[in-house]
Amino acid sequence: MARQLMKAMRLCGHDVHVVLELRSFLREPAGDAAEALKLTARAERARIAADWQKNGSPDVWFCYHPYYKARDLLGPKLCRDFSISYVTAEASYSPKRNASGWADIQEGLLSDLRAADINICFTQRDRAGLIKADPDIATAMLPPFIDTAAFAKTVPQPLAHRLVTVAMMRTGDKLESYRALVEALSRLPEDLPWTLDIVGDGPEHDAVRQMFDALDARRLIWHGECDAAAIADILSRASLYVWPGHGEAYGLAYLEAQAAGLPVISEHVAGVPEVVRDGETGILTPPGDVQAYADAILRMLTDTQLRQAMAKNARRFAIEERSLQSAAATLKHILDHLPERTS
């Protein structure tokens, strides 16, 4: 998403540079790693400040995804010192982290977000979290988006009863989503001739394969990890995208599927409703209700008219409303209306 944001900014006329590649991620709120990061950040701030004093400073410092484990240790102070605009995108604040030793860092993070000229949110869920922390925090909405170019030039050629899912194979929510998908598929009528393309790989590859042992292996097509072009081709030949989406922040894969002309079946969880329009571009089922999920798949596979209508809606929604070009226009409006800072 950070790369897509840079593309969008360049598309709307901004000159974008990655100022450094310092990784501010911390596994623990205190300790040797935290102290070493503070020293590194201080040295980087001094280096950047010296460069700006010599060559001129930018108009805006843009930070993607600051949160309690990855606070921006550079931008806020540099912006104050040089009187330039400070912007964040996909920042998050979670009060529950205060009880696990992160309170001081969270206090600093909240101070940074208060000082930002604008905090760009991708989901109403994240925006509500920031506003709950402080109603005066400045926010703006930029819905999740993708570069739809590869999908727009590919004509969908869906094969009947062909399902597809694209997801990493790792522990946690991803593994649980695979588990829920297998259980739902096992409840479909035996005479329904569905097949499933599975795109993805990761450290839990073996665990995922073992889950799918419960299903007829002849129904499964394993692709492993694929590049963007291969994924676009696989999606273009499917008729339905299935992924329960446990814990998804929003899920760009849902937008890619819809851009390829696929209705989506997911659970109504986390940020998924931000990228799938229930009843229009897909069906969102109650969280954890495996039977409802299986029923939604069955309905879409047996109601050709409904599936085709949703496929058309999904492709239009993704390509027209959630494209890189659409995001660039929104982002341009946000950045063009930042308040002027004075020294």
C-alpha positions in Angstrom: 0.0 0.0 0.0 2.9 2.4 0.7 4.1 1.9 -2.9 0.6 2.5 -4.2 0.4 5.7 -2.2 3.6 6.9 -3.8 2.2 6.1 -7.2 -1.0 8.0 -6.5 1.0 11.1 -5.3 3.2 11.1 -8.3 0.1 10.7 -10.5 -1.4 13.8 -9.1 1.8 15.8 -9.7 3.9 15.5 -6.5 7.6 14.8 -6.4 8.0 11.9 -4.0 11.2 10.6 -2.4 11.8 7.9 0.2 13.8 9.9 2.7 15.2 6.8 4.5 14.6 3.1 5.1 14.9 3.0 8.9 12.6 0.3 10.3 11.1 1.6 13.6 9.4 -1.7 14.5 9.8 -2.8 18.1 8.7 -6.2 19.5 8.9 -4.9 23.1 8.3 -1.4 24.4 11.6 -1.2 26.4 15.0 -2.8 26.4 18.2 -2.7 24.4 16.5 -2.7 21.0 14.3 0.3 22.0 17.3 2.3 23.3 19.3 1.5 20.2 16.4 2.6 18.0 16.2 6.0 19.8 20.0 6.6 19.2 19.7 5.6 15.5 16.6 7.8 15.1 18.4 10.8 16.7 21.4 10.3 14.3 19.0 10.1 11.3 17.2 13.2 12.3 20.4 15.1 12.5 21.5 13.8 9.1 18.2 14.7 7.4 18.2 18.2 9.1 21.7 18.9 7.8 20.7 17.9 4.3 17.6 20.1 4.4 19.5 23.1 5.7 21.9 22.7 2.8 19.6 21.7 -0.1 16.1 22.8 1.1 13.3 21.0 2.9 10.2 19.3 1.3 6.7 20.7 1.6 5.2 17.6 3.3 6.5 14.7 5.4 4.3 11.7 4.7 4.4 8.7 7.1 2.6 5.4 6.3 1.1 3.3 9.1 2.5 4.6 12.4 1.1 2.6 15.3 2.2 1.5 18.8 5.0 -0.9 17.6 6.2 1.4 14.9 6.0 5.0 15.9 7.4 7.7 13.6 10.5 8.8 15.5 11.6 11.3 12.9 8.8 13.2 11.1 7.1 15.1 13.9 10.2 16.8 15.2 11.6 17.6 11.8 8.2 19.1 10.7 8.2 21.3 13.8 11.8 22.4 13.3 11.3 23.2 9.6 7.7 24.3 9.7 6.5 21.7 7.1 3.3 19.8 7.0 3.0 16.4 8.7 0.7 13.8 7.2 0.0 10.2 8.2 -1.8 7.4 6.4 -3.4 4.4 8.0 -2.3 5.4 11.5 -3.9 3.4 14.3 -4.4 3.8 18.0 -5.5 1.1 20.4 -6.0 2.0 24.1 -5.9 -1.7 25.1 -2.2 -1.7 24.4 -1.5 0.7 27.3 -2.0 -2.1 29.8 0.7 -4.3 28.3 3.6 -1.8 28.8 3.1 0.4 25.8 1.5 3.4 27.6 4.5 5.8 27.2 4.9 5.0 23.5 1.2 5.3 23.0 1.2 8.7 24.6 3.9 9.8 22.2 2.0 8.3 19.3 -1.1 10.1 20.2 0.8 13.4 20.5 2.2 12.8 17.0 -1.3 12.2 15.6 -2.7 15.3 17.3 0.1 17.4 15.7 -0.5 16.0 12.2 -2.0 18.3 9.7 -4.1 15.4 8.6 -4.3 11.7 9.4 -5.6 9.8 6.3 -7.8 6.8 7.2 -8.6 3.9 4.9 -11.5 2.6 7.0 -14.2 4.1 9.1 -13.1 1.7 11.8 -9.7 3.2 12.0 -11.1 6.7 11.8 -13.4 6.0 14.7 -10.5 4.7 16.7 -8.6 7.9 16.3 -11.5 10.2 17.0 -12.4 8.2 20.1 -8.8 8.7 21.3 -9.2 12.5 20.7 -12.2 14.1 18.9 -10.0 17.0 17.8 -7.6 14.8 15.7 -7.7 15.9 12.1 -8.7 13.0 9.8 -9.7 12.5 6.1 -10.9 9.4 4.3 -9.2 7.7 1.4 -10.9 4.3 0.7 -8.6 1.3 0.0 -7.6 1.2 -3.7 -5.4 -0.8 -6.2 -3.8 -0.3 -9.5 -6.5 -1.8 -11.8 -4.7 -1.4 -15.1 -3.8 -5.1 -15.5 -7.4 -6.2 -14.7 -9.1 -3.5 -16.9 -7.4 -4.9 -20.0 -8.2 -8.5 -19.2 -11.6 -9.8 -20.3 -13.1 -12.1 -17.7 -13.8 -15.6 -19.0 -15.3 -17.3 -15.9 -15.7 -21.0 -15.8 -18.8 -22.4 -14.1 -18.4 -23.5 -10.5 -14.8 -22.4 -10.4 -13.8 -20.8 -7.0 -10.6 -19.1 -6.2 -8.8 -17.8 -3.1 -5.6 -15.8 -2.8 -4.0 -15.6 0.6 -0.7 -16.1 2.5 -0.3 -19.2 4.5 0.7 -18.0 8.0 -0.4 -18.5 11.5 -3.2 -16.5 13.1 -6.1 -15.1 11.2 -4.9 -16.4 7.8 -4.7 -20.0 9.1 -8.1 -19.7 10.8 -9.7 -18.3 7.5 -8.3 -21.3 5.6 -9.8 -23.6 8.3 -13.2 -21.9 8.0 -13.1 -22.1 4.2 -12.4 -25.9 4.3 -15.3 -26.5 6.7 -17.7 -24.4 4.6 -16.7 -26.3 1.4 -17.1 -29.6 3.1 -20.8 -28.7 3.7 -21.6 -28.1 0.0 -23.7 -30.8 -1.8 -21.5 -33.6 -3.1 -23.1 -33.4 -6.6 -22.1 -29.7 -7.0 -19.1 -29.8 -9.4 -17.1 -27.0 -7.8 -13.3 -26.6 -8.0 -11.0 -24.3 -6.1 -7.9 -22.5 -7.2 -5.6 -21.8 -4.3 -3.0 -19.1 -4.7 -0.5 -18.5 -1.9 2.3 -19.9 0.2 4.0 -19.3 3.5 5.3 -20.9 6.7 2.0 -22.7 7.4 1.9 -24.3 3.9 2.0 -27.9 5.3 -0.7 -27.1 7.9 -3.0 -25.7 5.1 -2.4 -28.7 2.9 -3.4 -31.0 5.8 -6.6 -29.0 6.3 -7.6 -29.6 2.7 -7.0 -33.3 3.0 -10.6 -33.4 4.2 -11.7 -32.5 0.7 -11.6 -34.4 -2.6 -8.1 -33.6 -4.0 -9.5 -33.6 -7.6 -11.4 -30.4 -6.8 -8.2 -28.5 -5.8 -5.7 -26.7 -8.0 -2.6 -25.6 -6.0 -0.7 -22.7 -7.6 1.7 -21.7 -4.8 3.0 -18.1 -4.8 2.3 -16.2 -8.1 3.2 -12.9 -9.5 0.6 -10.2 -10.2 0.2 -11.1 -13.9 -0.4 -14.8 -13.1 -2.9 -13.9 -10.3 -4.8 -11.7 -12.7 -5.0 -14.5 -15.2 -6.2 -17.0 -12.6 -8.8 -14.7 -11.3 -10.1 -13.9 -14.9 -11.0 -17.6 -15.3 -12.8 -18.1 -12.0 -16.5 -17.3 -11.2 -16.4 -16.6 -7.5 -13.8 -15.4 -4.9 -14.0 -17.1 -1.5 -12.1 -16.0 1.6 -13.6 -15.7 5.1 -11.2 -12.8 5.9 -10.8 -13.2 9.7 -9.2 -10.1 11.1 -8.6 -8.5 7.7 -7.7 -4.8 8.0 -9.5 -4.5 4.7 -7.9 -6.9 2.2 -6.7 -5.6 -1.2 -7.1 -9.1 -2.6 -10.8 -8.5 -2.5 -10.5 -5.5 -4.7 -8.3 -7.4 -7.1 -10.8 -10.1 -7.3 -13.7 -7.7 -8.0 -11.6 -5.8 -10.6 -11.3 -9.2 -12.4 -15.1 -9.5 -12.3 -15.5 -11.8 -9.4 -18.2 -11.5 -6.7 -16.8 -12.1 -3.2 -18.0 -14.3 -0.4 -16.5 -13.1 2.9 -17.5 -12.7 6.5 -18.7 -9.4 7.7 -15.6 -8.7 9.9 -13.1 -6.0 10.6 -12.4 -3.8 7.5 -13.9 -6.2 4.9 -17.1 -4.1 4.5 -14.9 -1.2 3.3 -13.9 -3.1 0.2 -16.9 -5.4 -0.5 -20.5 -4.0 -0.8 -22.8 -6.6 0.7 -25.6 -7.6 -1.6 -24.1 -5.6 -4.5 -20.6 -6.9 -5.2 -20.7 -9.9 -3.0 -22.2 -11.5 0.1 -20.9 -10.9 3.7 -22.0 -13.5 6.2 -22.1 -13.3 10.0 -18.7 -13.8 11.6 -18.0 -17.4 12.6 -21.2 -18.8 11.0 -19.8 -21.5 8.8 -23.2 -22.8 7.6 -24.2 -19.2 6.5 -20.9 -19.0 4.6 -21.5 -22.4 2.9 -25.0 -21.4 2.0 -23.8 -18.1 0.5 -21.3 -20.1 -1.7 -24.1 -22.5 -2.8 -26.5 -19.7 -3.6 -23.9 -17.9 -5.8 -22.9 -21.1 -7.6 -26.5 -22.1 -8.4 -28.0 -18.6 -9.2 -26.4 -17.7 -12.5 -28.3 -14.5 -12.9 -27.4 -13.2 -9.4 -23.7 -14.1 -9.8 -23.5 -12.4 -13.2 -25.2 -9.2 -11.8 -22.8 -9.1 -8.9 -19.8 -9.8 -11.2 -20.7 -6.8 -13.3 -21.2 -4.6 -10.2 -17.9 -5.8 -8.6 -15.9 -5.0 -11.7 -17.4 -1.6 -12.1 -16.9 -0.8 -8.4 -13.2 -1.8 -8.3 -12.2 -0.3 -11.7 -14.2 3.0 -11.5 -14.3 3.7 -7.8 -11.2 2.0 -6.2 -8.6 2.6 -8.9 -5.2 4.3 -8.6 -6.6 7.2 -10.6 -9.6 7.7 -8.3 -7.3 7.5 -5.3 -4.9 10.1 -6.8 -7.8 12.5 -7.3 -8.9 12.1 -3.6 -5.3 12.4 -2.4 -4.7 15.5 -4.4 -7.7 17.2 -2.9 -6.5 16.2 0.6 -2.9 17.4 0.1 -3.9 20.6 -1.8 -6.0 21.7 1.2 -3.4 21.2 4.0 -3.2 24.3 6.3 -0.2 26.5 5.7 2.5 26.3 8.4 4.4 29.3 9.5 7.8 29.3 11.2 
